[in-house]
Amino acid sequence: MIALSLLRAAVPLLGGIFTVLLVGVVQAVDVPRKTPEGFAVPQPGTRFTFPRDHGNHPDFALEWWYLTGHLFETNGARYGFQATFFRRASPRSTAPSAATQGFGDDQLYLAHMALLDAQTGEFRHQERLNRAGWDAEASLQTLDVKNGNWSLRLAPPASGSAEPTLQLEGGIRAEAAFSLTLTPAKPLVIFGTNGVSRKAAEPTAASHYLTFTRLKVAGSLTWQGKVREVTGEAWMDHEFSSSQLGAGQVGWDWASVQLRDGRELMAYRMRRQDGTTDPFSTLAWIDRQGRVQHFGPSEYSWEPRGVWKSPASGAEYPAAIRLRLKDPETGRERTLDLQPLAPAQELNGAIGGIPYWEGACRVLDEQGQEIGQAFLEMTGYAATMQGRL
């Protein structure tokens, strides 16, 4: 792998200034501008403009805004939460205006919400599906996406702060609700090479991958009939693409890790049908200033440990994950264990038809000490993801 020199660009974000940090590997490849269906393909060298590029990109077939995080009450009670807004275009929807004009099925909006009570292991989740113009939309100008009364938007700075914030409103039926303010604590990161995150050998299997790796969270959680004040940290991915899988890939394992020393990790393992790891898998370290280093699958190992079988889907997921990797700061080989706060954190795909496991984890070092927190996502265990993304 040949490392790119570090690129920095000052980016205005609703009155604040964030440094976008980009690093990756150089790969000479011809990239088509569109898929055979007419959707856009991520292009190397794309220059992002904010807040516009936090918003909707309807010329791409698939897009998601993905929040995961850990919440705490002052008494130490702990929760994990997920809030995801998806946009999926039908093959005939190739005009940017189709995402926002009128009523129809050219653009479909799916949303997932989930909450884990780490004290009891109770896990609640809900899915929604709406057509564009029917209680679901996403702005073309900024981050402002909604599905029913669930929403995620870019908001003015909180009182006494110079930084812009994100505002999340969500919940699970009548069982839970959360109203959270999220403030970026580190620069926005663009993962991949020259602005493109490759997922497979096919150049169309790629995304633009924008991430806030550490967001400070404060707000309220209504759970078990009680309104609880909570604080914590979250991670937000925003990806847009027209294909996420290549030939022979059945799914992926993904993790976001926030270490207590101020650094983060992002890793994904693209799984092939024969059980091997695809060479387009990657791991990225984010240092305390937000600078990124990428590593290929030969430079780390992703080791499933144990099995948890879902009583709902029958899928068998790894019960925990061990990462073996080199710490770029010290050069020392390290082992990180991602231990779920509860085994049962599967979303059953009742509407979207894609069961997957997405759960809050603690991160343990070689001595078994808790050194951070993580979220782990595992797809393609209940059924192949081929033909779905």
N, C-alpha and C positions, 0 to 999 in steps of 0.2 A: 504494500500500500504506500502511496506517495502522498504525504500530507500537504494540503494547501497552506499557503501562508494565511495567517489570521486576517480576516476582513472585519473592519469596524465601520458602522454607518450610524450617525446620529439620526434618530427617528422621532418625530413629534408624535405624542400620543395624548390627544385631548389636553394640551397645555403642558404635559410633562415631557421630559426628554429621557428616552431609554436607549441604551446602546444595544444594537442587534449584533450578536456574535455568531460567526459562521465559520465552520471548518469541516473538512471532509477529505475525500480521496478523489484523485483525478482518474476518470475513466473515459477514454475516447469512444464515443458511440454516437451513431446517427439517431436523433430523436425525432419521430414524426410530430407534427403539430397537432394532429387530431387522430382519434381512434377511427376504425371503420364505421362506427355508428355516428361519427360527427362530433364527439365530445373532445374537449381540450386535453392535451397531454402536458404535464409539468415540463417547463423549459429551463435548462440551465441558464444562469445569469439573470433570471427574473428579478427585477427591482421591486420591492414591496413598498407600498405607501400606506401609512397609518394615519387615522384610524380606518381608512377604507378597507384595507386587507384583513382587518379583524372581522369583516362582514362577509356577506354571501358571494359565492362565485358560481353562478348558475350555468356557466359554460362548461363546468366540470360535472361529471355524472354523480359524484359522491362527495359529501362534505360532513364533517362532524366537529362539534365543539364539546369537549370532554373534560369534565371536572371530577376529580377524586380527592378525598382528603380525610384528615383525622381531626375530630373535635373533642374538646375536653370541658367538663364543668370544673368549677373551683374545688369541688370535693373529690376530684380525680376521676369521676365517671368518664368513660371513653366511648366514642362512637366513630364509625366509619361511614362516609357518605359518597354517593355517586350521583352526578347529574349530567346527562348527556342529551344533546340535541342533534339529530341526524337530518340531513336532507338528501333525498334520492330522486334523481331525474329519470323519467321514462325515456326510451330510445328516441322518441320523436321530439323531445324537449331539448333543442340546441340553441335557442335564442335567449340571450340574457334576460329579456323582458318577461319570459315565460314564468320566472320565479315569483314575480310580484304582481302581475296583472290578473285580476279577475278570479274566477272559480273554475277549477278543473283538476285533472289528475296528472298533468305534466310534471309537477313537482310534488313529491310526498314527503311529509315531515313525521319522523318517528322520534319519540323521546323516552328515555329511561330514567327512573329515579330509584335509588336504593338507600337503605339505612341499616346499619348493623349496630346493635347494642352489645358492646363487648363484655359487659358484666353478665349478661344472661345468654348470649349467643343468639338472641332473636334477630332474624333477618327479614326485612320487609322490602318489597319492590313493586313497581308498577310500570307498565308501558302504555304509550299512547301512539296512535296513528291518525293523522289528519292530512287532508289535501290542502295545497296552497290556496289561500283565500278563504279557507274555512277554519278559522280559529288557529291558524298557524302561518308564520311568515318569518323571513329573515331579511334584514336591511342590506341594501347594496352599498351603503355609505359608511357604516360603522358596525360595531358589535351590538346587535339588537335583535335577538331571536326569541320567539315564543312558540309555545304549543299549549293551547288552552290558557289556564292561569299559571303555568310554569313559564319562567322567563329568565334570560341572562342578557344583561346589557352593560355597556360601558357607561359609567356615571361620573359626574363631577367629583373632584376631590372631597374627601370627608372633612368635616370641620377641624380646623387647625392643622391640616396637612396640605402639602403642595402636590401630592401625588394623585393621579386619577385612580379610580377604583372600579371594580366590577360588582354588580348587584345581582344576586341569585335569589329567585323566589321559586320554591319547589315543595314537594311533599309526596306522600303515598296515601291515596284515598283519604279517609277520615282518620287514619291511624297516626300520621306524622306530618309535620310541616316544618320547613326551615326558611328563614329569611336571613341571608348572609351577605356581608360586605367583605370583598376580597381585595387586598392591596398588594400589588407586585413588590416583592422584597428584593428581587434580582432582575437583571436585564432579560428581555425577551430573547429566546434562543431560536435560531433556524437550523434544524438538524439536516444533515446530508452533505452532498457535494455540490458546491456552487448553487445552493438553493433547492436541490432536488434530493429527496430521500428515496433511493432505489430499493425495491422489495424483491426483485427477481431479475433474471437475465433479460427478459423482454423489456425494452425501454419504456413501454407504455405502463408497466407495473411499477408505478412510482407515485409519490405525492409531494406536495409542498407541505412542510411539517413545521409549524410555528408553536412554540411552547413557552409558557411561564412555569419555570421549574419550582418556584417557591412563592406562594401567595400567603400573606398573613390573613387570617380569617377571624371575624368577630360577628356575632349576631345572636339570633334566638333559634332554638329548636323546641318544637312542641311535640312531646312524646309521652304516651301513657297519661294523657289528660293534664299534663303539666308543662308550662312554658319554662324553658331552661336557658339561661344565658351561657353561651359557649364561645370559646376561642380555639384556635388551632392553626393548622397549615394545610394548604391544598396545592394541587398540581393541575395545570390546564393545558391540554393539547387542542390545537386547531389544525385539522388536516383536510386538504381537498385534493381530489384525484379523480381519475376515471377508471382505474383498475388498481387493486391492491395485491393481487395474486398472480403468479406465473404458472406455467404448466408443471404439473407434478406436485404443487404445494396444496396441502389440505387445511392448513390453519396456522396459527402462530401462538407463541407465548410472549408476553410483554410484561415489563416491570418498570415502575418508576420508584426510585429510592431517594429519600431525603435523609442524609446523614446529619448527626448532631454537630459535626465539625464545620457545617456550613456548605458542604458540597453535595452534589446530587449525581445520580446515575440514571440513565435510560438504557434499556436493553430490549431487543426483540429477537426471538429465535423463530425464523420461518421454517415450519415443519413440512418435510416432504412425505409423500405417500409411503415410501419405504422406511420411514422412521428416522431418516438422517436430517441433519441441520443444513439448510440451504446456505451456500456461500454468500448470499446477500443479506444474511443476518448481521446484526451490528450491536455494539455496546458503545455508549458515549459517557464520558466523565465530564461534569460541569464543575469548574473550580469556584472558589469563593467570589471571584469577580464576575463569574458568568461565562468564562471562556470554555470552549468545548474541545475535547479530543475524542476522535472516533477510533474504534478498534474492530477488526474483523473477527469472525468466529474461531479462527485458529489462535486468537490471542486471549480467549476466555472460554470457560466451560459453563454450561447450563445443565445442572444435574437434578432431575426429578427425584424426589425422595418420598416413598410411601404412596398410597393410593386412597383416594376418597371417592366412593361411588354415590352418585346422585340418586336419591329415591324417586325423583321426579322424571328425569330424562334417561336414567340408566347409564349415563356417561361415567367413565372412570377418569378422574383428574388426578394429577400429582397432588399429594397431601401437603407438600412443601417443596421449596426449591433451594438448591445450594449453588451459589455463584462462586467460581474460582477465577481470580483475575489478578492483574498486577496494578498496584496503586501507582499512578503516574507521578504522584508527589514524592513518594519515597523510593519507588522502584521495587518495593517489597511485594511478594506474592501474598494475597489475602484470600480469605474465605468469608463469604457473607451468606448467612442463612435467612431466608424469607419464610417466616412462620406465620400462617394465617391466625388472626385473632379468633376465628371460629371456622370450622370446616365447611359449613353449609352457607355458601355465599354465591350460589348459582342463580342467574336470571334465566327463567325457563323459556323465554322466547314465545310467549303465548300469542303475541301479535306479530312480531317480526319473523317468527319461525326459526330463530337461530338461538338455541340455548348456549350460554357461555358462562364461564366462572369469572367473576370480577370481585376481588375482595381485599379488605384491609389486612395488612401484615405488620408484624414487628420485625426488625432487622437485628440479628445477633452476630457477634464476632466470633473468633476462634475460641474464646474463653466462655462463650455463652452469655456475654454481657449485651444488653440492649443498647445499640448505638444509633438507632434511627428508626424510621417508619417507611412503609412502602405500600404500593398497590400492585396487585398481580392480576393479569388478565390471561385467560386460557381459552382459546377458541378451536373449533374443529374436532372436539372430542365426542360430541353427541352425533355429529354428521359433518361431512366435508364442507368446507367453505367454498369450494370450487363452484363457479356459476352464480355465486351470491354477491361477490365483491369483485 
